[in-house]
Amino acid sequence: MPGPLLPVLPPGTSPVPLPGAPPGAPPGAPSGLSAGPPSSAPSGVPPGLPAGLSSGWGAGGLSGLSPGPLLHVAGPDGPWEQVHDQLAGQGHALVHTTWGQWLTAALLDPGLRSLLGRDWPRYRQTAAPAGRLRFAVSRMVLKHTAAAALQVPADALDLAYRPGGRPHLRGLAEAEVSLAHTDELIVVGISRSGPIGVDAEPVTRRPSFELLHPYVCTPDEAAELAALGEDERALRLLHLWTLKEAYTKALGHGMRRRFSAVGFRRDEQGRTVLAGEPDGTARWILATHLVHGRYLVSSARRPPREIETASRPAPYPLEETGLPPAATLGWQLPGSSGAQPT
């Protein structure tokens, strides 16, 4: 049975309401969108976090959540250096921002049509002004993130969609991307080690266990959640939802795949892994972060590919073999037999 994913909520606790979005939308912004980042989280328990989770909050974060923040980028001007460095050094990067921080750029950018590319007709056909601008901002963030990571101009990237809606960069098979947004938050994942999926939900969202558990939970997960109090059950169900949506988005299935067909557990190191996978053989890296103290952000990605190389020593020094260097290293030459380079 999967181990706990989040700390226990004491009986009788209830979520704290989300703080209001900061005022001050830029001129021309439609109603429903605001400018500026969410209110910053003070030291101690973050605002918006259910009160019962305060006992698990500390320097290491919440039990069951991944350490280290996602990279925050406040607008098209960056800073972007960390995004490129993280992709180069770790094979992936996760970026978060808010609608409000990019609104002015979306409203005033004379090159928006070129930047959106094949998404321009969809942008123009979106009837509601707020929805149209949200669509534009999310694609701007995705393209600028990919451009910074790959060191190419943002408007040179061709964003397309596979069956099921999974975004991908045409002509750049070595880079995979994923996009999630909820309330004010936008999250982009980019990976060079294979598929990646991201999902985000407010910590105060209250999914109905009774309605959703047949769709979301495996029998073991449903049994574990059914034994919990209402508040902790709702929070753990939300956590499972974000993990499973991130995973199925990485697979390219999204909401078309029944979440109850996928189970998770905690391994010996406390990491979340797919149920049924032996310890130490994880084919996916699963992580959940708490962002702004208000959102659960989960990601699923392939681990970095290891490059195997031939390690056999040459039988003699190169100058004494009379063979080309490639043959001395054990690599196959045209018309010969031997090991292929890997």
C-alpha positions as CSV (number, residue, x, y, z in Angstrom):
1,M,0.0,0.0,0.0
2,P,1.4,3.5,-0.8
3,G,2.9,5.3,2.1
4,P,1.7,8.7,3.2
5,L,2.3,11.5,0.7
6,L,1.5,14.4,3.0
7,P,1.6,14.9,6.8
8,V,-1.4,14.1,8.9
9,L,-4.1,16.8,9.5
10,P,-5.5,17.0,13.0
11,P,-9.2,16.5,13.3
12,G,-11.4,19.5,12.9
13,T,-9.0,21.6,10.8
14,S,-10.1,23.5,7.7
15,P,-8.2,25.2,4.9
16,V,-7.4,28.9,5.3
17,P,-8.9,31.1,2.5
18,L,-6.6,32.2,-0.2
19,P,-5.4,35.7,0.2
20,G,-6.8,38.1,-2.4
21,A,-4.9,38.8,-5.6
22,P,-3.0,42.1,-5.5
23,P,-4.7,45.0,-7.2
24,G,-3.4,47.2,-10.0
25,A,-4.1,45.6,-13.4
26,P,-2.3,47.3,-16.3
27,P,-4.3,49.6,-18.5
28,G,-6.4,47.6,-21.0
29,A,-6.3,44.4,-19.0
30,P,-9.7,42.7,-18.9
31,S,-11.5,42.2,-15.7
32,G,-10.6,39.0,-13.8
33,L,-6.9,39.4,-14.4
34,S,-4.6,41.3,-12.0
35,A,-1.0,42.6,-12.2
36,G,1.8,41.7,-10.0
37,P,2.9,38.5,-8.2
38,P,1.0,36.8,-5.5
39,S,1.6,38.2,-2.0
40,S,4.9,36.9,-0.9
41,A,5.0,34.3,1.8
42,P,6.3,35.4,5.1
43,S,8.6,33.3,7.2
44,G,6.9,30.5,9.1
45,V,3.7,28.9,7.8
46,P,2.9,30.1,4.2
47,P,-0.4,31.9,3.7
48,G,-3.1,29.7,2.2
49,L,-1.7,26.5,3.6
50,P,-4.2,24.4,5.6
51,A,-3.6,25.1,9.3
52,G,-3.1,21.4,10.1
53,L,0.0,21.3,7.9
54,S,1.9,23.8,10.0
55,S,3.5,21.1,12.1
56,G,5.3,19.7,9.0
57,W,6.6,23.1,7.8
58,G,10.2,23.9,8.3
59,A,13.6,24.4,6.7
60,G,13.2,21.1,4.7
61,G,9.6,21.9,3.6
62,L,6.6,19.7,4.0
63,S,7.0,15.9,4.5
64,G,6.4,14.3,1.1
65,L,7.2,17.4,-0.9
66,S,10.4,17.9,-2.9
67,P,13.0,20.3,-1.6
68,G,14.2,23.3,-3.6
69,P,12.0,25.9,-5.3
70,L,11.0,26.0,-8.9
71,L,12.7,28.8,-10.9
72,H,10.7,32.0,-10.8
73,V,10.8,34.3,-13.9
74,A,8.9,37.6,-13.5
75,G,8.6,38.5,-17.2
76,P,10.1,38.2,-20.8
77,D,13.2,40.0,-19.7
78,G,14.1,37.2,-17.2
79,P,16.2,36.5,-15.4
80,W,16.8,33.4,-17.6
81,E,20.4,32.4,-16.8
82,Q,19.3,29.8,-14.2
83,V,16.9,28.1,-16.7
84,H,19.6,27.5,-19.3
85,D,22.1,26.4,-16.6
86,Q,19.6,24.0,-15.0
87,L,18.7,22.4,-18.3
88,A,22.4,22.1,-19.2
89,G,23.4,20.7,-15.8
90,Q,20.4,18.6,-14.8
91,G,18.6,17.9,-18.1
92,H,15.4,19.6,-17.1
93,A,14.0,22.9,-15.7
94,L,10.8,23.9,-14.1
95,V,9.7,27.5,-14.3
96,H,6.8,29.3,-12.6
97,T,5.3,32.8,-12.9
98,T,1.9,34.5,-12.7
99,W,-0.4,35.9,-15.3
100,G,-0.2,39.4,-13.8
101,Q,3.6,39.6,-14.2
102,W,3.4,39.0,-18.0
103,L,0.2,40.9,-18.7
104,T,1.8,44.1,-19.8
105,A,4.1,42.3,-22.1
106,A,1.2,40.4,-23.7
107,L,-0.8,43.6,-24.1
108,L,1.9,45.8,-25.6
109,D,4.1,43.3,-27.5
110,P,4.0,44.3,-31.2
111,G,5.4,41.0,-32.1
112,L,2.7,38.9,-30.4
113,R,1.4,37.5,-33.7
114,S,4.8,36.3,-34.7
115,L,5.5,34.9,-31.3
116,L,2.2,32.9,-31.1
117,G,2.7,31.5,-34.6
118,R,0.3,28.7,-35.4
119,D,-1.6,29.6,-32.1
120,W,-2.6,33.0,-33.5
121,P,-5.9,31.8,-35.0
122,R,-6.9,30.1,-31.7
123,Y,-6.0,33.3,-29.8
124,R,-8.1,35.4,-32.1
125,Q,-11.0,33.0,-32.0
126,T,-11.2,32.9,-28.1
127,A,-14.2,35.1,-27.4
128,A,-13.7,36.1,-23.8
129,P,-11.0,38.8,-23.4
130,A,-9.7,37.3,-20.2
131,G,-9.5,33.8,-21.7
132,R,-7.8,35.2,-24.8
133,L,-5.1,37.0,-22.8
134,R,-4.6,34.0,-20.5
135,F,-4.0,31.8,-23.6
136,A,-1.5,34.3,-25.0
137,V,0.4,34.7,-21.7
138,S,0.7,30.9,-21.2
139,R,2.2,30.4,-24.6
140,M,4.5,33.4,-24.2
141,V,5.9,31.9,-21.0
142,L,6.3,28.5,-22.6
143,K,8.2,29.8,-25.6
144,H,10.4,32.2,-23.7
145,T,11.3,29.4,-21.3
146,A,12.2,27.1,-24.1
147,A,14.1,29.8,-25.9
148,A,16.2,30.6,-22.8
149,A,16.9,27.0,-22.2
150,L,17.9,26.2,-25.7
151,Q,19.5,29.6,-26.5
152,V,17.3,30.4,-29.6
153,P,15.0,33.3,-30.3
154,A,11.5,32.8,-28.9
155,D,9.7,33.7,-32.1
156,A,11.8,31.1,-34.0
157,L,10.2,28.2,-32.1
158,D,7.3,26.4,-33.7
159,L,4.9,25.2,-31.0
160,A,2.6,22.4,-32.1
161,Y,0.3,19.9,-30.5
162,R,0.2,16.1,-30.6
163,P,-3.0,14.1,-30.5
164,G,-4.5,14.7,-27.1
165,G,-3.2,18.3,-26.9
166,R,0.4,17.6,-25.6
167,P,2.6,20.6,-26.8
168,H,5.9,20.0,-28.5
169,L,8.5,22.0,-30.3
170,R,8.6,21.1,-34.0
171,G,12.0,20.3,-35.3
172,L,13.5,20.0,-31.8
173,A,13.0,16.3,-30.9
174,E,15.7,16.6,-28.2
175,A,13.6,18.9,-26.0
176,E,10.2,18.1,-24.5
177,V,7.9,20.7,-22.9
178,S,4.8,20.7,-20.7
179,L,2.5,23.5,-19.5
180,A,0.1,23.9,-16.6
181,H,-1.9,26.8,-15.2
182,T,-4.4,27.3,-12.4
183,D,-5.7,30.6,-10.9
184,E,-2.8,33.1,-11.3
185,L,-0.1,30.5,-11.6
186,I,1.7,29.3,-14.8
187,V,4.2,26.4,-14.7
188,V,6.4,25.3,-17.6
189,G,8.6,22.2,-17.7
190,I,11.3,21.5,-20.2
191,S,13.4,18.4,-20.4
192,R,16.2,16.9,-22.5
193,S,16.0,13.5,-21.0
194,G,12.6,12.5,-22.5
195,P,8.9,13.3,-21.9
196,I,7.9,15.6,-19.0
197,G,4.6,16.5,-17.6
198,V,3.6,19.2,-15.0
199,D,0.3,19.9,-13.2
200,A,-0.7,22.5,-10.6
201,E,-3.6,23.0,-8.2
202,P,-4.4,25.4,-5.3
203,V,-3.9,23.7,-1.9
204,T,-7.3,24.9,-0.9
205,R,-9.1,23.1,-3.7
206,R,-11.4,20.5,-2.1
207,P,-12.0,17.6,-4.5
208,S,-14.8,15.2,-3.6
209,F,-13.4,11.8,-2.5
210,E,-16.8,10.2,-2.9
211,L,-17.2,11.4,-6.5
212,L,-13.6,11.1,-7.7
213,H,-12.0,8.1,-6.0
214,P,-13.2,5.5,-8.5
215,Y,-11.6,7.5,-11.2
216,V,-8.5,8.8,-9.4
217,C,-7.4,6.1,-6.9
218,T,-6.2,2.5,-7.0
219,P,-8.0,0.2,-4.5
220,D,-5.1,0.5,-2.1
221,E,-5.0,4.3,-2.4
222,A,-8.7,4.6,-1.9
223,A,-8.6,2.4,1.2
224,E,-5.8,4.5,2.7
225,L,-7.6,7.8,2.0
226,A,-11.0,6.4,3.3
227,A,-9.4,5.9,6.7
228,L,-8.4,9.6,7.0
229,G,-10.2,12.6,8.3
230,E,-12.0,14.8,5.8
231,D,-9.4,17.5,5.5
232,E,-6.3,15.3,5.2
233,R,-8.2,13.0,2.8
234,A,-9.0,16.0,0.5
235,L,-5.4,17.2,0.5
236,R,-3.9,13.8,-0.2
237,L,-6.4,13.3,-3.0
238,L,-5.4,16.6,-4.5
239,H,-1.8,15.6,-4.2
240,L,-2.4,12.3,-6.0
241,W,-4.4,14.1,-8.7
242,T,-1.5,16.5,-9.5
243,L,1.0,13.6,-9.6
244,K,-1.2,11.4,-11.8
245,E,-2.1,14.3,-14.2
246,A,1.6,15.2,-14.5
247,Y,2.5,11.6,-15.2
248,T,-0.3,11.0,-17.8
249,K,0.5,14.3,-19.5
250,A,4.1,13.2,-19.8
251,L,2.8,10.0,-21.5
252,G,0.7,12.1,-23.8
253,H,-2.5,10.7,-22.5
254,G,-3.7,13.5,-20.2
255,M,-7.2,13.2,-19.0
256,R,-8.0,10.4,-21.5
257,R,-6.3,7.9,-19.3
258,R,-8.1,6.7,-16.2
259,F,-6.0,7.8,-13.2
260,S,-7.0,4.7,-11.2
261,A,-4.9,2.6,-13.5
262,V,-1.8,4.3,-12.1
263,G,-0.6,3.8,-8.6
264,F,2.1,5.4,-6.5
265,R,4.1,4.4,-3.4
266,R,7.0,5.7,-1.3
267,D,10.4,3.9,-1.7
268,E,12.9,3.3,1.0
269,Q,14.3,6.8,0.5
270,G,10.9,8.3,0.9
271,R,10.6,9.2,-2.8
272,T,7.4,8.8,-4.7
273,V,7.6,6.1,-7.3
274,L,5.3,4.1,-9.5
275,A,3.7,1.2,-7.7
276,G,5.1,-2.1,-8.8
277,E,8.6,-0.7,-9.6
278,P,11.4,-2.3,-7.5
279,D,13.5,0.1,-5.4
280,G,16.4,1.6,-7.4
281,T,14.8,0.9,-10.8
282,A,12.6,4.0,-11.2
283,R,11.8,4.8,-14.8
284,W,10.2,8.1,-13.8
285,I,11.2,10.9,-11.5
286,L,8.1,12.2,-9.7
287,A,8.2,15.3,-7.5
288,T,5.8,17.7,-5.9
289,H,6.6,21.3,-4.8
290,L,4.8,23.9,-2.8
291,V,4.8,27.2,-4.7
292,H,4.0,30.6,-3.0
293,G,2.7,28.6,-0.1
294,R,-0.5,28.3,-2.2
295,Y,-0.1,25.8,-4.9
296,L,0.9,22.1,-5.3
297,V,3.0,21.7,-8.4
298,S,3.8,18.1,-9.5
299,S,6.1,17.0,-12.2
300,A,6.9,13.7,-13.9
301,R,9.9,13.2,-16.1
302,R,12.3,10.6,-17.4
303,P,15.7,10.4,-15.5
304,P,18.7,11.6,-17.4
305,R,20.0,9.1,-19.9
306,E,23.3,7.7,-19.0
307,I,25.9,7.4,-21.8
308,E,27.7,4.1,-21.8
309,T,31.2,4.1,-23.3
310,A,33.6,1.3,-24.1
311,S,36.1,1.0,-21.3
312,R,38.4,-1.8,-22.5
313,P,42.1,-0.8,-22.4
314,A,44.0,-1.0,-25.7
315,P,46.0,-4.3,-25.8
316,Y,49.2,-2.3,-26.7
317,P,50.1,1.3,-27.0
318,L,48.5,2.9,-30.1
319,E,51.7,3.3,-32.0
320,E,52.5,-0.5,-31.7
321,T,49.2,-1.9,-32.9
322,G,49.3,-0.9,-36.5
323,L,45.5,-0.3,-36.3
324,P,43.5,2.8,-36.7
325,P,42.6,4.4,-33.3
326,A,38.9,3.5,-33.6
327,A,39.8,-0.2,-34.0
328,T,42.2,0.0,-31.0
329,L,39.3,1.3,-28.8
330,G,37.1,-1.7,-29.9
331,W,34.8,0.3,-32.2
332,Q,33.5,-1.4,-35.3
333,L,35.0,-0.3,-38.6
334,P,33.3,-0.7,-42.0
335,G,33.8,-4.2,-43.1
336,S,35.0,-5.4,-39.7
337,S,33.5,-7.0,-36.6
338,G,33.7,-5.6,-33.1
339,A,31.8,-3.6,-30.5
340,Q,29.7,-0.6,-31.7
341,P,30.1,2.7,-29.9
342,T,27.2,3.4,-27.5
